[in-house]
Amino acid sequence: MIAIHQPNYLPWLGFFDKARIADCLVLLDNVPYTRGSVINRNKIKTNRGWQWITIPVYHRSDTLIEDVLTLNSRWEQVHRKTLIMNYSKAPHFSEIDSILHKIYQKRWPKLAEFNETIIRLLLDYLDLNPRIVRASELEVKGKSSGLLVNICKAVNDHEYLSGIGARDYLDLSLFGKEQIAVKFQQFRSPEYPQLFGDFIPNLSAIDYLFNCGNAKWWAQ
């Protein structure tokens, strides 16, 4: 089974749930960057509620995700300090911070490279081991459902795991013609102990990890 997903920044828990189910995770880095998406930002929880944590980037309207550059504004240090300020009292802060602190000390000119590095580190921490492939390395073309089908064919997978939100726009007939079965992820964000009051769902997975460590959410 294959899952295809853009290399988001500190993705939400549903991203890692896809990686848990799939045998192969393709990072979709060969499509245009979308401004205002979660490719360069995500939500964390603070004592004032949720807030965005955002990587400043430079791009044009046609820039592919693999080519998006981060601005040299010391955002790496700012983000690490932000995470420390908001999660230092979380039960699993020390173990998660020990994973992240080294990469936040480096300068990362390319957004996709930085995001992939964090994704790989967190997958390893969660003991999730899908084969990871960059779409840009597959030399496939196409748009929308056609591109997804061509990626499935390139990695020789015949079962595609999709997010439930894609049900309305996937062209299932294209998958059917290539005998690729489509399954839809059934994921609901678990409620778990958080800092700062009432539970807020669908934050970056980093919120879950700081609070719950590598506890298996799918077994709850």
N, C-alpha and C positions, 0 to 999 in steps of 0.2 A: 504494500500500500504506500502511496506517495502523498505527501502534503506539500503544498506550494504556498509560500508566504513571503511578503516583503520583509527585508531585514530591519525590523523596527527597533527603536531605542527602548531598552528595558521593557520588553513586551509584556502584555497582560498575561494572566495565568492561562487563558484559553489558547494562547500560542504554544505554551509548553505542554498543554494537554494534547494538542495536535501532534507534537513531537513524541509524546508518550505512545500514541496509538500507531503512528506511521513507522514504516521501515526506512523510508527515505524522506528527508526534508530538503526541499529545494528552496534556496533563498533567491527570491525574484528580484534581482538587482539590475536587470536589463530593460526595465520599463521606466518611463519618465517619472521623475520625482514629483510628488503632489504636495503643494504648499498647504499648510494647515493640517497635515495628517500626523500620524504617530510615528513617522519614519525618523523624525528628529526630536520628538518630545513624548512625554507620557505623564500620567497623573500619579502623584504621591500624596500622602496624607500628612497634614500639619495640625498644629493646635488651633488653626483657623479654618479647618476643613480641607478639602482637596485643593491642590494647585498643580499647575504645569511645571515640569522641569524640562527645559528646552535647550537644545544645542543650536547655537547660532550658525547659520550656513549661508554659503554663496551659491547661487544657481541661476540659470536662465529657464525659460518656460519649457525648453526641450531637453534639459539636462537629464541624463539617465541617473538612476539612483547610484550606480557604481561610480559615477563621476562627480557626485556632489562633494564640495569642499567645505570644511568647517572653518569658521573665522578664527583667526589667531587672537583670541580675547581672554585667554586663561580660563575658559569655561570648564576645563577639566577639574581645576582646583576648586572652582566655585561649586560645581555639582557635588564633589566629594564633601565639601563643607556643609552643603545643604542636606545631604543624606545623614551626616553626623549629627547635625543640629536637630533633625526631626526623628531619628531612629536610634540614637545612642542609648536610650533606655529600653529598647526592645529586647526581648529575651535572647534572640539569636544575633544580636548586632555584631559581636566580636567575630564570629565565624564567617559571616557574610562580608564584613568589612575587610577581613584578611584576604578574601578573594578579590575584592574590587580595588583595594588601595594602590596596588602596583600599577594597574592600567590607568588609573586617574592621575598618576604622577607623570605619565608620558604625554607628549604632544601627538595628537591624531589629526593629520590633515584631511583624511578621507572618512566621511561619515560611515559608509557601508563597512569599511574595514573595522572601525571601532565597534559598530553594532554587532558584527559577526563575532568579534572577539568576546564581547560580554555574553552573547547568546551561547557560545561554546562553553564558556566557563560555568554558566548557570546550568546548562544541560549536564555537564560533568558532575556538578554538585548534587543535582537531583538524581544522578545515576540513570539518566536517560541517554540512549545510545543510537539514535537514528543515523543513517549515513547522510552526511551533509554535502550538498552540491550547490554551487553557484550557477544560476541560470546563464550568466554571462559566459561561462565556460562550455556550455553545451552547443553554442552556435546555432540556436534555433530562432525562427522568425514566426511572426503571426501577431494577431491582436486578440485581446479578450479571450473567449473560450478556445479559439483556434491556437493561440499561443500555449495555453494550458495543455491542450491535447498534444501538441508537438513536444512539449517538455516531457509528458508522460511517455511518449514513444521513444524519446531520446534516452531515457533512463530505463526503458524496457519494463515499465510498470503498467499493470492492467487494472488497477484499482485506485481511484482518486478520492482522497478525503477532503471534503470541502467544508468551509464554515457554513452554518445554517443560513446566514444572511445572504449568501450567494445564490440561493435557490431561485430567486426572482429574475436573475439576469444570466445565469449559465445557459448555454445552448446545449442541452443534453443530447440532442440528435447528433452533434459532432462527436461526442464521446461514444455514443452508440455505434456509429459507423466504424470506429476503430476498435470496437469491442472492449472499451474501457468502462468498467463499472464505476458509478459515482455513489459515494456514501457521504452523508451529511453528519458532521460532528454534532453530537448532542451534549453540549457543555453548558452548565449553569454555575456561575461563580459561587463557590462555597462560602458560607458565613464562618468567620474565624475571629479569634480575639485580635483586636487592634488597639493601638494607642489612641488617645484623644477622643474618647466618647463613642457615640453611636457608630455602628458599622456602615462603611461606605463600600459598595461593590465595584468591581471592574477597574480597580487601580492597576498600576504596574505590578507585575509579579514580585517586584522587589519588596513591596509592602508585606506580602504573604511570607516571603523568605525571612525577612527581619523578625517577623512575629512568630512564625511557625517552623522555621528551619526547613528541613527536607521532608517534613511529614507528608504522607501520601494523601493529597486532597481527594483523589478519585476513590479512596477507600472509605471516605466519611459517609 
